[in-house]
Amino acid sequence: MNLSIASSDSLEAIKQNSTCPDFLVQVLESSTTYQKRAETSLLSSLRAKTNFAEWIAALLILDPTVLSNGGKTSRLSEFIIDEASSIQNLSRLEITVDEKDMLDFEKVANTPADRSIVSVFVFLKFVGSTVSQARITATGVSKSALDVVACSSILIGKELTTALIHELKTKLSAEINPPDSYLGTSQYKKEMAAVLIEKIMLKKLNGEN
């Protein structure tokens, strides 16, 4: 499945696109209102990471290709890092999703309508039963609006097992450093992130995803 998004496309137009993966539709529905989606372009959302952290975190695990004015291509992860100098040059995103890939996310919030306290997004590609690619992003786990989780690399080249999931939980908790806030303590957010990653992985292990 291929999805091409112009920088001027509204988030609602993206959601309504027949080639938009269900995963992205679910993220948009759970993290934004219709009005916000209708009024916000892709480019505007990438400029407002705090307000659209979950949307951007979801995009990052898909590893889209960024096409810039002038024909230059780059990865979205590189583009976000260098946004100050290059964001205005974004022309479109190109996203390719294999139906066999695992895409999932979980979040914890005070109420379903609230901004999430912590959210975790996971992409896994398998060759047989072995993980060949893994990307994990999260929100609410540091002072940044969103983070790419480095410990996803421990999954590559291995079969998903309960022992590996436990190791991933442990490494995730050690890697992240969420600040205390009115939404919860640092320890609470660490625990929630670990719970969410375990829930996602167990769903896959148990054949629910």
N, C-alpha and C positions, 0 to 999 in steps of 0.2 A: 504494500500500500504506500503510495506516494502522496504527500501533501505539500503544496507550494503556497507560501504565504507572503503576500506583498507587505511592505512596511506600513502601508496606509490602510490595510485591511483592519476592520474593527474586530474585537474579540468575539462579538456576536456573529459576525460573518464567518469567522474561522470555525466557531462552534457549529454553525449551520452547514458548513461545507461537507458534502457527502463523503469525502475522503478523509475527514478528520477522525483520527482513532478514538474509539470509545473512551479510552483512558483520558485523553485530553478533554473530551466533553465532560466527563465526570469531575475532573479537577476544576474546570471553569464553573460548572454548576454549583460545586460545593464551596467555592472560595470567592465568587463574585455575584453581583446582582445583574439582572437584565440591563438595567440602566447603565451600570458601570461598563458592562461589556459593549453596549451599543455606542457609548461615548468615547471609548478608549481604543486607539489603534495599537497594532503590534509595537510600533516604534515607541509610542508613549508608555506602554506597559513596561518595556525594557528600561526606560528612563526612570521608572518609579518602582524600584526594586522592593522597597518596604511595603508598598500597597499591593504589589502583585508578586510577592515572594513565592507563593505556592505555584502559581502559573509558570514562573521562570524556572523554579526547581524542577517542575515536570518537564519543561522543554529541555533542560540540561541533560536529563538522563536519556533523552532520545538522540542526543549528539547531532543536532541539525547542522547542515552546511549553511553558512552565511554568505550570501552574494552581495557584494558592495558595489556602489556606483563606480564604474570604471572597470568592472569585471573581476576584481580581486575576490578570492574565496578564502574562508577561514572557518574554524569551528566556533560554535556559539560560546563555548567555555572561554576561548581565547578572546573573543569579541567582548564578552562581559567584563573581563579583566581590563581590557584596553578601551572601555566605553567612552572615556572622557575625550579621546582624540578621534574615535572612529564611529561612534553611534549614529551621528548624523548622516553617515555614508551608507547605512544599511539600505539595501534595495529589497531583498526578500530572503526568506528562510526556505530551505528544501529539506523535508523530513521523509525518511524511508523507514517503514515499520514492517517487519515480517510477522505474519499472524501467529507464528510459533513462539515469538519472543514473549517473555513474561514482563508485563508492565503492571505495577500495582502501587497503591499508596494507602497510608493510614494516617489519621490525625487524632489529636485529643484537643477538645475545646470545652469551655464552660457550658455552652449550649450549641446546638447545630448551626445557629445563625451567627455565632461569634467567630472572630478571627481565631485561627488555631493557636494553641499554646506551643505545641510541637507537632510537626508533620514530617513524615518520612516517605521518600519516593524511591522505587527500586526498578531497575531494568536488568534482566538476565537473558542471555542468549545461550542456548545449549547446543552441543554436538553430541547426539545420543543423550546420555544422562550426565554428561560432564559440562560444567559451566565454562563457556569459551570467552564470554564477555560479561562484565558486571559493572554497573554504575549505580551509585546511591547518592541522593541529595537529601538535605533536611533543612527545615526552618525551625527557628526558636532554640537552636543549640549553641549559639555564640552571640556576640554583639553584632555580627553581620546579619543582614536580612535573610540570607540563605547560605548554605555551605555544601561543597562537594566533599563527600566522605571518602577519605583515602583508604580506609580499611576494607573497602569492597574488593581490593586486589587479592585478599586471601581466598576468595571464592574461586578464582580463575584456575582452571585445570583440575578441579575437584568435583566429586559428586556431592550433592546436597544431602547432608545427614544431620541428625539432631546434635551430634558433637560439633560439627562445623557451625551450625547455627548458634550454639552456645559460645563458641570461640568468637564469632562475629559480634554477638551481643557484648561480650567482655571488652573487645577491642574498640567497639563504638563508644562505650561508656568512658573508656580511657582517653579516646581521641577528642571528644567534644568538651566544651567548657561553657555551658550556658550561664548567663548572668542571673542573679536573683532579681526578681521583679514582682510587681503586684499580681502577676499571673501565676507565680509559683517560685519556689526556691530552685537553686541550681541543682540540688540533689534530686528534687522531684522531676525536673525536666530530663535529667540523665536517665532516671528510672523509666520515665514515659517513653523516651526514645528507644530504650532497650526493649520495652514491651512491644512497641510498634514494629520494630524490625523483626522481632521473633514472630509476631502474628503474621506478618507478610510471608516470611520464609516457611512457616509451618503450613500455611495454606497451600503453598506450592508443593511442599513435601507430601502433604496428604491428598494431593490431586484436586484441590479446590480452586486452583487457578491455572 
